[in-house]
Amino acid sequence: MNSLILCNLRWNVLRKERINLTDMEKLFEKTSMIMLLLILTSLALPTTVYICLSPGAKKYHYDKSCRGLNNCIHEIKAVSKGTAENQYGLELCGWED
């Protein structure tokens, strides 16, 4: 009799887990689609940043009025984030991270 009760309990647990798994699969599918859209959006649109064309510049800025650009006496140029990092060797300004 105990084994019959255990089998019945196991069956009920497995049924409930399958129902929950189905819900989890639906949630995972929705989450995956949202993450994919976010990744594709971030890859498709190059981010414009601002740099000071000073020979000593070390940072790039998302905001043209960032206080990190206040001391720039050279030209401030809008470039893509990739260009700022790869071509100019700049990192994100500490005021903006």
Secondary structure as UniProt FT lines:
FT   HELIX           2..44
FT   STRAND          48..52
FT   TURN            55..56
FT   STRAND          59..61
FT   TURN            64..65
FT   HELIX           67..69
FT   TURN            70..71
FT   STRAND          76..80
FT   HELIX           81..86
FT   STRAND          91..92
FT   TURN            94..96
//
